């Protein structure tokens, strides 16, 4: 089963200090081959992919970057991110999830539901999922507020000792008791997170809620993230998840609605090292809690472990 990380397992003091900076000053010719590749190498996009074909060539999670996942409460940020984590593990990218608002068993139950494509996964499937994912999926067993310096140490520990490639922090405001209007501490904490990502090569995913809007009928923008406006400036990528609440309301009330409208949008508002920004329409599959590329009665087959794993 997915492995739990508890505080007693970690010597936090050993991971509190940042890496010395002397090794970062290098001559420009160190990067010449990488620049040649940038302009002349037509290989497949670099970085881990999301689970949808529509995103395969336009959104990638590159090493050493930070992605901010945002959206209003109840719009599916954690569901989309959980579905993405299953896909990452199937690409042999080790993931650690620090869901500070939810117990690990609830987080894992959601993911098992998405991976099984069913409302109630069988006991056999759950055991198989646990055996196959093993140490590829780690869960930090801690709920509530975690001090910011401790979270930074946890990230370094995961990168160095556990060889984690993707660290998920859900959510940003659960760290250090940082208030919504404490912009200085928010900026400093995020600077530290970005430094850990760059130094270690680990991709860090941060969940942050949007500010309360007048209504939920229009998608929020990147400037609607709670807290300091500099948050979206500091990170590499900004992804927003928005659910079409007007369509949901009409369907629930038995009123007419446009079936061609998507149930949700995945919006890429920023991609520092990529060239695409835009919107990906998605449709919700209630039984599996998955988001699909098209309206379908069948969920995506996310759980396709390499033969060598079984």
C-alpha positions as CSV (number, residue, x, y, z in Angstrom):
1,X,0.0,0.0,0.0
2,X,1.1,3.6,-0.4
3,X,3.7,4.4,2.3
4,X,3.0,6.8,5.2
5,X,5.6,9.3,6.3
6,X,5.3,10.3,10.0
7,X,7.3,13.0,11.9
8,X,9.1,10.4,14.0
9,X,10.8,9.0,10.9
10,X,12.5,12.2,10.1
11,X,15.4,14.1,11.6
12,X,14.1,17.5,10.6
13,X,17.1,19.4,11.9
14,X,19.3,17.7,9.3
15,X,17.2,19.2,6.5
16,X,16.6,22.7,7.8
17,X,19.6,24.3,6.0
18,X,19.6,25.3,2.4
19,X,22.3,24.0,0.0
20,X,25.4,26.2,-0.2
21,X,25.4,28.5,-3.2
22,X,29.0,28.4,-4.3
23,X,28.3,25.6,-6.8
24,X,25.7,27.7,-8.6
25,X,28.2,30.1,-10.2
26,X,29.3,28.5,-13.4
27,X,30.6,29.6,-16.8
28,X,28.0,30.2,-19.5
29,X,29.4,27.5,-21.8
30,X,28.2,24.9,-19.2
31,X,24.8,25.4,-20.7
32,X,25.6,25.5,-24.5
33,X,24.5,22.0,-25.2
34,X,21.2,22.6,-23.4
35,X,20.7,25.8,-25.5
36,X,21.3,23.9,-28.7
37,X,18.8,21.3,-27.6
38,X,16.3,24.1,-26.8
39,X,16.4,25.4,-30.4
40,X,17.2,22.4,-32.5
41,X,16.1,19.2,-30.8
42,X,12.7,18.1,-32.0
43,X,12.3,15.4,-29.3
44,X,9.1,14.9,-27.4
45,X,8.3,17.5,-24.7
46,X,10.3,17.2,-21.6
47,X,8.7,16.6,-18.2
48,X,6.0,14.4,-16.8
49,X,2.6,14.4,-18.5
50,X,-1.0,14.8,-17.2
51,X,-3.5,12.0,-17.8
52,X,-5.2,13.6,-20.8
53,X,-4.2,13.5,-24.5
54,X,-5.3,17.1,-24.9
55,X,-2.6,18.2,-22.5
56,X,0.2,15.8,-23.7
57,X,2.1,18.3,-25.8
58,X,1.0,21.6,-24.1
59,X,1.4,21.1,-20.3
60,X,4.3,19.3,-18.7
61,X,5.7,19.1,-15.2
62,X,9.4,19.8,-15.6
63,X,12.1,19.1,-13.1
64,X,12.9,21.9,-10.6
65,X,9.7,23.8,-11.1
66,X,6.8,24.9,-8.9
67,X,3.1,24.6,-10.1
68,X,0.3,26.5,-8.3
69,X,-3.1,24.8,-8.4
70,X,-5.9,27.2,-7.7
71,X,-9.6,27.6,-7.9
72,X,-12.7,28.1,-5.7
73,X,-13.6,25.8,-2.9
74,X,-15.5,22.7,-4.1
75,X,-14.4,23.1,-7.7
76,X,-12.3,20.0,-7.9
77,X,-8.7,21.1,-7.5
78,X,-7.8,18.1,-5.2
79,X,-9.7,15.7,-7.5
80,X,-7.9,16.8,-10.6
81,X,-4.5,16.7,-8.8
82,X,-5.2,13.2,-7.4
83,X,-6.1,11.9,-10.8
84,X,-2.8,13.5,-12.1
85,X,-0.9,11.8,-9.3
86,X,-2.1,8.4,-10.3
87,X,-0.8,9.2,-13.9
88,X,2.5,10.4,-12.5
89,X,3.1,7.2,-10.6
90,X,2.2,5.1,-13.7
91,X,5.1,7.1,-15.4
92,X,7.4,5.8,-12.6
93,X,7.6,9.3,-11.1
94,X,7.6,9.0,-7.2
95,X,5.0,11.2,-5.6
96,X,4.6,12.4,-2.0
97,X,1.3,14.0,-1.0
98,X,1.0,16.2,2.1
99,X,-2.8,16.7,2.3
100,X,-3.0,18.8,5.5
101,X,-6.8,19.2,5.2
102,X,-7.6,15.5,4.9
103,X,-6.6,12.2,6.6
104,X,-4.4,9.9,4.5
105,X,-7.0,7.1,4.4
106,X,-9.5,9.6,2.8
107,X,-6.9,10.8,0.3
108,X,-6.0,7.3,-0.6
109,X,-9.7,6.2,-0.8
110,X,-10.3,9.0,-3.4
111,X,-7.3,8.0,-5.4
112,X,-8.3,4.3,-5.3
113,X,-11.8,5.2,-6.6
114,X,-10.3,7.2,-9.4
115,X,-7.8,4.4,-10.3
116,X,-10.4,1.6,-10.1
117,X,-12.9,3.6,-12.3
118,X,-15.7,2.5,-9.9
119,X,-17.7,4.1,-7.1
120,X,-16.7,1.3,-4.7
121,X,-13.4,-0.4,-5.5
122,X,-13.2,-4.1,-4.7
123,X,-11.0,-5.4,-1.9
124,X,-8.9,-7.2,-4.5
125,X,-8.3,-4.0,-6.5
126,X,-7.4,-2.0,-3.4
127,X,-4.8,-4.6,-2.4
128,X,-3.4,-4.8,-5.9
129,X,-3.2,-1.0,-6.1
130,X,-1.3,-1.0,-2.8
131,X,1.1,-3.7,-3.9
132,X,1.8,-2.1,-7.2
133,X,2.3,1.5,-6.1
134,X,4.2,0.5,-3.0
135,X,6.9,3.2,-2.3
136,X,6.0,5.1,-5.5
137,X,3.2,6.9,-3.6
138,X,4.0,8.4,-0.2
139,X,1.6,10.1,2.1
140,X,2.6,12.6,4.9
141,X,0.5,11.6,7.9
142,X,-0.2,15.0,9.4
143,X,-3.3,17.1,9.5
144,X,-3.7,20.7,10.5
145,X,-1.1,23.5,10.5
146,X,2.6,22.6,10.0
147,X,5.3,25.2,10.6
148,X,6.8,26.6,7.4
149,X,10.4,25.6,8.2
150,X,9.3,22.1,9.1
151,X,7.5,21.8,5.7
152,X,10.6,23.0,3.9
153,X,12.7,20.3,5.8
154,X,10.1,17.7,4.8
155,X,10.4,18.6,1.1
156,X,14.2,18.4,1.3
157,X,14.0,15.0,3.1
158,X,11.6,13.7,0.4
159,X,13.9,14.9,-2.4
160,X,17.2,13.7,-0.9
161,X,16.3,10.5,1.1
162,X,13.1,9.3,-0.7
163,X,14.0,10.3,-4.3
164,X,10.6,11.9,-4.7
165,X,10.0,13.6,-8.1
166,X,6.7,15.3,-7.3
167,X,5.7,16.8,-3.9
168,X,2.1,17.9,-3.3
169,X,1.3,20.5,-0.7
170,X,-2.4,20.8,-0.1
171,X,-2.8,23.6,1.0
172,X,-0.4,26.5,1.1
173,X,-2.2,28.4,3.8
174,X,-2.0,25.4,6.2
175,X,1.7,26.1,6.7
176,X,3.0,28.1,9.6
177,X,-0.3,29.7,10.5
178,X,0.4,32.3,7.8
179,X,-2.5,34.7,7.6
180,X,-4.1,35.7,4.3
181,X,-2.8,39.2,4.6
182,X,0.7,38.3,5.8
183,X,2.2,39.0,2.4
184,X,5.8,39.2,3.6
185,X,5.8,35.7,5.2
186,X,3.9,34.2,2.3
187,X,6.6,35.6,-0.1
188,X,9.5,34.3,2.0
189,X,7.9,30.8,2.4
190,X,7.3,30.5,-1.3
191,X,10.8,31.7,-2.1
192,X,12.1,28.8,0.1
193,X,9.8,26.4,-1.8
194,X,11.1,27.5,-5.1
195,X,14.7,27.2,-3.9
196,X,14.1,23.6,-2.8
197,X,12.6,22.8,-6.2
198,X,15.5,24.3,-8.1
199,X,18.2,22.8,-5.9
200,X,16.7,19.3,-5.8
201,X,15.1,19.0,-9.3
202,X,11.9,17.9,-7.6
203,X,8.6,19.4,-9.0
204,X,6.5,20.9,-6.2
205,X,2.7,21.3,-6.6
206,X,1.0,23.8,-4.3
207,X,-2.7,24.1,-3.8
208,X,-4.1,27.6,-3.0
209,X,-7.7,28.7,-2.9
210,X,-9.0,31.6,-4.9
211,X,-10.6,34.6,-3.1
212,X,-14.3,34.4,-2.5
213,X,-16.0,35.7,-5.6
214,X,-19.4,37.4,-6.1
215,X,-20.6,34.2,-7.8
216,X,-19.1,31.0,-9.2
217,X,-20.3,31.4,-12.8
218,X,-17.1,32.7,-14.2
219,X,-13.6,31.2,-13.8
220,X,-11.2,33.0,-11.5
221,X,-8.0,34.4,-12.9
222,X,-4.5,34.1,-11.6
223,X,-4.8,37.4,-9.8
224,X,-7.7,36.0,-7.7
225,X,-5.4,33.7,-5.7
226,X,-5.8,34.3,-1.9
227,X,-2.9,36.2,-0.3
228,X,-0.1,38.1,-1.9
229,X,-0.3,39.1,-5.6
230,X,3.3,38.0,-5.9
231,X,2.4,34.3,-5.4
232,X,1.7,33.8,-9.0
233,X,4.8,35.8,-10.0
234,X,7.1,33.5,-8.0
235,X,5.9,30.1,-9.3
236,X,6.6,28.7,-12.7
237,X,3.1,27.5,-13.6
238,X,-0.4,28.4,-12.7
239,X,-3.3,25.9,-13.2
240,X,-6.9,26.8,-12.3
241,X,-9.7,24.3,-12.0
242,X,-13.2,25.6,-12.5
243,X,-16.5,23.7,-12.5
244,X,-19.5,24.7,-14.5
245,X,-21.9,25.3,-11.6
246,X,-24.6,26.8,-13.8
247,X,-24.8,23.6,-15.8
248,X,-24.7,21.5,-12.7
249,X,-27.5,23.5,-11.2
250,X,-29.7,23.3,-14.3
251,X,-29.2,19.5,-14.5
252,X,-30.0,19.0,-10.8
253,X,-33.1,21.1,-11.1
254,X,-34.3,19.3,-14.3
255,X,-33.9,22.4,-16.4
256,X,-32.7,22.6,-20.0
257,X,-28.9,23.0,-20.5
258,X,-26.4,22.8,-23.3
259,X,-24.9,19.3,-23.2
260,X,-22.0,20.4,-25.4
261,X,-20.8,22.6,-22.6
262,X,-18.0,21.1,-20.5
263,X,-18.5,20.3,-16.9
264,X,-15.2,21.9,-16.0
265,X,-12.2,23.8,-17.3
266,X,-8.5,23.2,-16.7
267,X,-7.0,26.6,-17.3
268,X,-3.3,27.2,-17.8
269,X,-2.8,30.9,-16.9
270,X,1.0,30.7,-16.8
271,X,3.8,28.4,-18.0
272,X,7.2,30.1,-17.6
273,X,9.1,27.4,-19.5
274,X,6.4,26.4,-21.9
275,X,4.8,28.2,-24.8
276,X,1.2,27.3,-24.3
277,X,-1.5,29.0,-22.2
278,X,-5.2,28.2,-22.6
279,X,-8.2,26.2,-21.5
280,X,-8.9,22.5,-21.6
281,X,-12.6,21.4,-21.4
282,X,-13.3,18.4,-19.1
283,X,-16.3,16.3,-18.3
284,X,-17.0,14.9,-14.8
285,X,-17.5,11.1,-14.3
286,X,-19.4,10.9,-10.9
287,X,-18.8,7.2,-10.1
288,X,-15.0,7.3,-10.5
289,X,-14.6,11.0,-9.5
290,X,-12.5,11.4,-12.7
291,X,-12.5,14.3,-15.1
292,X,-12.6,13.1,-18.8
293,X,-11.6,14.6,-22.1
294,X,-15.1,14.1,-23.5
295,X,-18.6,13.3,-22.2
296,X,-18.6,9.5,-21.7
297,X,-20.2,6.8,-19.6
298,X,-16.7,5.2,-19.3
299,X,-14.0,6.4,-17.1
300,X,-10.3,6.6,-18.1
301,X,-8.1,3.5,-17.5
302,X,-5.5,5.3,-15.4
303,X,-4.1,2.2,-13.6
304,X,-1.8,0.7,-16.2
305,X,1.4,-0.4,-14.3
306,X,4.4,-1.5,-16.4
307,X,4.5,-5.3,-16.7
308,X,7.8,-5.4,-14.6
309,X,5.8,-4.0,-11.6
310,X,3.3,-6.9,-11.4
